[in-house]
Every structure is written in C-alpha cells, then in structure tokens.
C-alpha cells in the first residue's frame, strides 16, 4: 500500500510547453505517467496504461474534424488543459489537450491502474455501476473518469499546476528502470477513415498490462454532432 502522504516514485509535473508538441509524441510519453485528482472526499491516482491520440481538422476521427464548436472548444485552447465530454449521453471521457493553442488535438485517457485512493475509487465506481475486481476499476475511459471523479465540471481544467485539483505527472526515468514496450493499433469505436488502423494506429498501450481495455470496433449507432459524416468520433 502507498504511504498516507501519497504515492512514492511519481515523476515531475510537465510544464505547459511539454504538451505543446505533436499529439502522437505526447500520447506515447503519457504512458506510464500518473493522473491525480484532489477532492474534499479524498485523493485518487491512476497510472496510465492506455491512451488514444486525436488530431484536429485533418483527423477524420476527431471531434475537431469539422472545426470549432461549443462542445469541442477546449480542444482549441492552450495545451495542458482537459477536454472532457459526455459520450452518447451515457458517460464522460477525459482528454489532455496538446499542441499550441488554436491547433486542436488531444489525448484520450483510456485506461489505467489505480495506485492511490483505491477505496475511494471503488466507492465511486460502485455508485455508478458494477465493479468486480481491482483490474476493472479504471479499465476503459468511462471507468477511469469515474474513479478520478471527473465530469463536465473539469472541462478546461489546468493539469500543469502541482497544487491543482487535477495533476498529470510523467513517469520517472531513473537509471535501471525498465519500461514496458508500447503497442499501437486502431482506435476503439471509431468508424470510417479515422478507424483505419493502417492509417491511424493511434491507440497506444503498455504491453502485458491487465488494465488495458479490450479492442472493440465502432458501434453502428447515430454519430456525434461533431463527428464527420459516416464516422463515429471518440475525441
């Protein structure tokens, strides 16, 4: 169990300039990093094991493909902020904005391992549905958001402040640290050109991690108002 004061071995909090890079680079570098939320009821930290990258107006799988809308405005904001949206009216998805302001792109936080505040994370998950194991606590973007206690109220939140309500930390790169290999593949639930894994292998995950979610192709359902025609966008 981690000490009462928090998790040992957390890496540094990246400056905003760290996020002002290509979305694929940021996505890969977020793997193995940590997301911590502080709330009156307690603190929860998740180690990221799976993410997805989404570009801007040149990415047919992105909410920003059709340009700026009230819903996706946070994607066009400065890097290092959260873009949170409600997917199909059912659950929330949490993304971290990348690249300079005005160049919409974001990394969807898909799954992770709860390493601090497991009791609170479990309680939050039980309030929202069934949870049967620690492995399933944050296995998938909706579950991850619930564990961290994040909803639309966190949209636009700054993750670059060490004392903030939501903080993202990089993984440590100490000498002798062995990092898991990174695998890539098609994004989950994205149809049309944006779901072509040969063109957009933009889902990334750490191999041999039990918390990585299962791949599922796009559901045949009505598309988001922000999605391109014929596609189901995820972020």
C-alpha positions in Angstrom: 0.0 0.0 0.0 1.3 3.5 -0.7 2.1 5.8 2.2 -0.6 8.0 3.7 1.1 11.1 2.2 0.8 9.8 -1.4 2.5 7.6 -3.9 6.2 7.1 -3.9 8.1 7.4 -7.2 5.9 9.9 -9.1 7.7 11.8 -11.8 7.7 15.6 -12.4 4.8 17.7 -13.4 5.4 18.8 -17.0 5.2 22.4 -17.9 2.7 23.6 -20.5 5.4 23.6 -23.2 5.7 19.8 -22.8 2.2 19.5 -24.1 2.8 21.9 -27.0 4.1 19.1 -29.2 2.8 16.6 -31.7 -0.1 14.7 -30.3 1.5 11.3 -31.0 4.6 12.2 -29.1 2.6 13.4 -26.1 0.4 10.3 -26.2 3.4 8.0 -26.1 5.1 9.9 -23.3 1.9 9.9 -21.1 2.0 6.1 -20.9 3.3 5.1 -17.5 2.6 8.6 -16.2 0.1 9.5 -13.4 -3.1 11.4 -13.1 -4.1 12.6 -9.6 -7.3 14.2 -8.6 -7.8 16.0 -5.2 -11.3 16.5 -3.9 -12.9 17.0 -0.5 -13.6 13.3 -0.2 -10.0 12.3 -1.0 -7.2 11.8 -3.5 -7.1 9.2 -6.3 -4.1 8.5 -8.5 -4.2 6.4 -11.7 -1.1 5.2 -13.6 -1.9 5.4 -17.3 -1.6 2.2 -19.3 -3.6 3.1 -22.4 -4.3 6.2 -24.4 -5.5 7.4 -27.8 -4.3 10.3 -29.9 -6.7 12.6 -31.8 -5.6 15.3 -34.2 -7.5 18.3 -35.4 -9.2 19.2 -38.6 -7.0 16.8 -40.6 -8.1 13.8 -38.4 -11.5 12.3 -39.6 -11.8 10.5 -36.2 -11.6 13.7 -34.2 -14.3 15.9 -32.8 -12.4 18.8 -34.3 -12.6 17.5 -37.8 -15.4 19.9 -38.7 -13.8 22.8 -36.9 -14.6 24.5 -33.6 -17.9 24.1 -31.9 -19.2 25.0 -28.4 -18.7 21.4 -27.4 -15.1 20.9 -28.5 -13.8 24.5 -27.8 -11.4 23.2 -25.1 -9.5 21.3 -27.8 -8.6 24.6 -29.3 -7.4 26.1 -26.0 -3.9 26.2 -24.6 -2.1 22.9 -24.2 -2.1 21.2 -20.8 -5.8 21.6 -20.2 -8.5 19.0 -20.0 -11.1 18.4 -22.7 -14.0 16.5 -21.1 -17.1 15.4 -22.9 -20.1 13.2 -22.4 -20.2 10.3 -24.8 -23.6 9.4 -26.2 -25.2 10.9 -23.1 -24.0 8.0 -21.0 -20.6 8.6 -19.6 -17.6 11.0 -19.5 -14.3 10.8 -21.4 -11.2 12.7 -20.3 -8.6 14.1 -22.7 -5.5 16.2 -22.3 -5.1 19.0 -24.9 -1.8 19.1 -26.9 -0.1 21.3 -29.5 -0.1 25.2 -29.4 -3.5 27.0 -28.9 -5.6 27.0 -31.9 -4.3 23.7 -33.3 -6.9 21.3 -31.9 -5.6 17.9 -30.7 -5.9 15.9 -27.6 -5.0 12.6 -26.0 -7.9 10.4 -24.6 -7.0 8.8 -21.3 -8.4 5.3 -22.0 -7.3 3.1 -19.1 -5.0 2.7 -16.1 -4.2 1.2 -12.7 -5.4 2.8 -9.5 -2.3 3.2 -7.4 -3.6 5.6 -4.7 -7.1 6.0 -3.2 -8.4 2.6 -4.3 -11.1 2.6 -1.6 -12.5 6.0 -2.9 -12.2 4.9 -6.5 -14.0 1.6 -5.7 -16.8 3.6 -3.9 -17.2 5.9 -6.8 -17.4 3.0 -9.2 -20.0 1.1 -7.1 -22.2 4.2 -7.1 -22.2 4.3 -10.9 -22.4 0.6 -11.6 -21.0 -2.8 -11.0 -17.3 -3.4 -10.3 -15.9 -6.9 -9.8 -12.2 -6.5 -9.5 -9.3 -4.0 -9.0 -8.3 -4.7 -12.6 -11.6 -3.3 -13.8 -11.6 -0.1 -11.7 -10.2 2.2 -14.4 -10.2 -0.2 -17.4 -11.8 2.0 -20.0 -12.3 5.7 -20.4 -15.6 5.9 -18.7 -14.4 3.9 -15.7 -11.2 6.0 -15.5 -13.3 9.2 -15.4 -15.5 7.8 -12.6 -12.5 6.7 -10.5 -10.9 10.1 -10.8 -14.2 11.9 -10.0 -14.1 13.8 -13.3 -17.1 15.1 -15.2 -18.0 18.1 -17.4 -17.1 20.4 -14.5 -13.4 19.5 -15.1 -13.6 20.7 -18.8 -10.8 23.2 -19.3 -9.0 22.3 -16.0 -5.3 23.1 -16.0 -3.1 19.9 -15.3 0.2 21.7 -15.2 -0.1 23.1 -11.6 1.5 20.9 -9.0 -1.1 22.0 -6.4 -4.1 21.9 -8.8 -7.3 19.8 -8.5 -6.1 17.6 -11.3 -2.4 17.0 -11.8 -0.6 14.9 -14.5 2.9 13.6 -13.8 5.3 12.0 -16.1 6.8 8.6 -15.4 10.2 8.6 -13.7 13.2 7.8 -15.9 15.6 6.7 -13.2 18.6 4.7 -14.2 17.8 1.0 -14.2 14.1 1.5 -14.7 12.6 -1.0 -17.1 9.7 0.4 -19.1 7.1 -1.8 -20.8 7.0 -2.0 -24.5 4.4 0.2 -26.3 2.0 -1.4 -28.7 -0.2 0.5 -31.2 -3.4 -0.2 -33.1 -6.7 1.2 -34.3 -8.7 3.5 -32.1 -11.7 2.0 -30.3 -15.2 2.8 -31.5 -14.0 4.9 -34.4 -15.5 4.1 -37.8 -14.8 5.3 -41.3 -11.3 6.6 -42.3 -10.4 7.6 -38.8 -10.9 4.0 -37.7 -8.4 2.6 -40.2 -5.6 1.2 -38.1 -3.2 1.2 -41.0 -3.6 4.9 -41.4 -4.3 5.9 -37.8 -2.7 3.4 -35.4 -3.2 6.0 -32.8 -4.3 3.8 -29.9 -1.3 3.1 -27.7 -0.9 0.9 -24.7 1.7 -0.7 -22.4 2.1 -4.4 -23.2 1.4 -7.1 -20.6 -0.8 -4.7 -18.5 -4.0 -6.3 -17.3 -5.8 -2.9 -17.0 -5.6 -2.2 -20.8 -9.1 -2.3 -22.3 -10.3 -4.7 -24.9 -10.4 -3.5 -28.5 -13.9 -3.0 -29.9 -14.8 -1.8 -33.4 -17.2 1.1 -33.9 -20.8 0.6 -32.9 -23.3 1.2 -35.6 -25.2 4.0 -34.0 -26.0 7.6 -34.7 -22.9 9.8 -34.9 -22.0 12.7 -32.7 -23.0 16.1 -33.9 -19.2 16.9 -34.0 -18.3 13.8 -35.9 -17.6 13.7 -39.7 -20.2 12.3 -41.9 -20.1 8.5 -41.9 -17.8 8.3 -38.8 -18.2 7.8 -35.1 -15.7 10.1 -33.4 -14.3 9.5 -29.9 -12.3 12.6 -29.2 
